Structure formats: structure tokens, C-alpha cells
Amino acid sequence: MGPDSKVCHRQALTLAGMRTMINTLSVGAQGIQSGMQRLDAAAQRIAADPQSANPSSLATPMVEQKLATQQVQASAEVIQTADEMIGSLLDIMA
């Protein structure tokens, strides 16, 4: 394998990695969107029952809010990691 074919092979692998990272960015963005929707739905359930005679009825939506917050945070970390990987791949291509 000559030097030109090695360069082409490396570029093809790098481009495949970029596609994977772009897909990962999309998954992270979808996770954030889904988490925000869950957070909003839980907040609406809490707001709809402000004078609840049974405080335990608020436990489920409050737990759901916490889970949604963690989902958003985890998805943001996925995006951050994908961004760093794209930067590394761009450095390799340079």
C-alpha cells in the first residue's frame, strides 16, 4: 500500500468517525428535548394540584422532575463528548 492509499484510508476512517459523532450529537439533542418535555409535564402535574390534601401525590411528579433533569444533564454530556471527539478528528485531518 503506497503513501497515497494510506492517506485516503485514514481520511475515509476519519470521515466515518465524523458521521458517527454527528449521529451522536443528534442523539444527545433528542435526549435533551425529551428530558425537557418530561420536566415540563411533571411541572404541569405539580402545578395542577397546588392545594393537594395528600402531599404524597406530589412525590411521583417530583421524582419524574429529578429523572428528567438527570436525563438532560446526561444528554448534554453526550453532546460535549461528541464535540470533543469531532475536534480531535478535525485535528487528525489537518
C-alpha positions, 0 to 999 in steps of 0.5 A: 500500500503506497503513501497515497492509499494510506492517506485516503484510508485514514481520511475515509476512517476519519470521515466515518468517525465524523458521521458517527459523532454527528449521529451522536450529537443528534442523539444527545439533542433528542435526549435533551428535548425529551428530558425537557418535555418530561420536566415540563409535564411533571411541572404541569402535574405539580402545578395542577394540584397546588392545594393537594390534601395528600402531599404524597401525590406530589412525590411521583411528579417530583421524582419524574422532575429529578429523572428528567433533569438527570436525563438532560444533564446526561444528554448534554454530556453526550453532546460535549463528548461528541464535540470533543471527539469531532475536534480531535478528528478535525485535528487528525485531518489537518 
